[in-house]
Every structure is written in C-alpha cells, then in structure tokens.
C-alpha cells in the first residue's frame, strides 16, 4: 500500500519546519511573513508529491466539519424517510453532509445518539424529540448548541423548530366530517405527552365542542410502540358500544394499523364508519375505499429545518419557529353516500 504523504515529508524535502509548511498550505504565509520563494517551493513540492490534506482533522481543529446530524424516530417510517431525503439534498446544496440516526422513540437511544453525533463533530442537530426528552432538549438549549426541533416541539423551551400546525390539522379534518353530516366522531391517538399529539387532540375536541357536540367527543389513547392490539380494542368499543360514525387516526402508523383492524372486523368504509388518516401512503390509495387524510407539507418542513439550522450555525442568535399549514386530501372514505 502506497504511503500517504504528510506535512513532515514535504518539510523534509523543502528543508523547512512542518509548522512552516502547515502555515503555507493553510494560506497563512503572508500573515506569518514567510518569503514568497519559500512559500512557492512548499506549494510546488506539495503538488509534485501529490499531497492530500486530511480534511477531517483540519475541520475538527477549526471547528468547521460541514457535518450536521438528523435524529428521527424511525427512518423506515415513510414520513421520516421522505424528510431525510429532502434534508440530505438541501444540505448538500449548502455544502453540508448529514449523519442520520433513528431512536425508536426511546429516550436512552436519543441521549446516546446526541452524544455520538456531538463526538463526531457535527456543527448542529435536527432532532425529532421523543417522549420524556424535555430535559435533554433543555440541556441543548442551555448549551447554545445549534439545534432545530423537527415535527415536534416544546412550548416552554424557546428553541427553533419546523412543524405542522397540528391544531389546525385536526380542526380542518373535524370540520370536514361535520360538514358531511357525521357527528359521533372518535379519535385514536398515541398515549403520550408530546405536544404535537396534544395539539391534534385539542383541535378535534375544541371543534366538536364549538359545534355543540361535547357528548360525542371520544378520545382513545393507544400504546406508541405496539399500537395494533389497543387499536382493535378501541375500535370494538367505539363502533359496537358508542356507535361512532367516523374515526380519525392521528398518525400514519395508527391509520395503517386501524385499517387492518377494521378489515378484520368486517367494518365497511365509509358505509359503516368514515375514516380520516394522517400522511398519505400507498396503502391509503390502494385500499378499496381510498382514505381521506391530512397531508403535511413535507418539503417545507424538511427544507425549513435545514435552512434554519444552517442560519443558526452561521449566526449565533438566529431563531425561527415554523408552524406550517396542513392540507386535507378528500377521498370517498369520508364522503356521505347519497
């Protein structure tokens, strides 16, 4: 294997110190009053010897690695994989490289991955926080390390974020169902204290109450790691005991599992119950009754997060909080049949 040329090799060839070679190759010859002839010889010798600088070491010394971290809950989730692709492409346009990790909604994993990425020299983080991570986020905020929260946020921590307007999302979906004549509308959510989910619940509850339908508010919370068994129990109760005529699922994963359960229960959509989901996917379109869903502006959320982060890296006091407008994609699954 061919030996990698070092600064010491160039210094030996020219007959100067390694420190002088380093100064010249880092563009500091004039600053340190190194003669033009010596500087020229160093540069020419480096070229002749095919010297390739160790950019990683150089960047670590300068604190400028051009690396940023992206921590999501599950990269296999279509929403987060789409986010990651866009963040990666936009970062490349800005001359940054993205290191991507998944936490599986686990606090210890999140803490470990933050430490790993910081040790790798990332200049900033884009982070999807998990349940219970408020202290970690507070530490990042207190340290002034460039951090942007993605998809989720903490209202009590003044940290930059790029998220959906979650309250408006379920308000929009509930208004649609009410406009179609449904009134006994249920909602299935994760059992979590994360504010994006709480905002979605509030948007639904407030809209129902404002329509005078407080008696028909049904919120069922299911396990975040293994939701399907809880969803099946909730749907059995909602449909057979509460006689709901519509169900809203607050995430893509909940909706996908909910459709499996409704199929197993031989419940017809929308004849027996209307359905509204979150984040469209192929399953929604291929289902025998295409599913109405809330579409998140994924490109805006993703590009917003990386743009905010790079501005924060370059300008220490820069902050921005994006709450982006949802869109309701209406299919026959939430339309009343004549």
BELMOSUL-V23443 format. One record per run of one state. SS is the DSSP state (2 for helix, 1 for strand, 0 for the rest). FROM is the first residue (numbers start at 0). TO is the last residue. Records with the same first field share a line. If there is no record, write none. Layout:
BEGIN
SS->FROM-TO, FROM-TO
END
This chain:
BEGIN
0->0-5, 14-16, 25-34, 48-53, 62-65, 72-76, 93-95, 102-105, 119-122, 127-132, 142-145, 150-159, 164-164, 179-183, 190-193, 210-212, 216-216, 222-225, 240-244, 249-250, 264-272, 278-280, 286-290, 295-296, 314-319, 324-325, 329-330, 334-337
2->6-13, 17-24, 35-47, 54-61, 77-92, 106-118, 133-141, 165-178, 194-209, 213-215, 226-239, 251-263, 281-285, 297-313, 331-333
1->66-71, 96-101, 123-126, 146-149, 160-163, 184-189, 217-221, 245-248, 273-277, 291-294, 320-323, 326-328
END
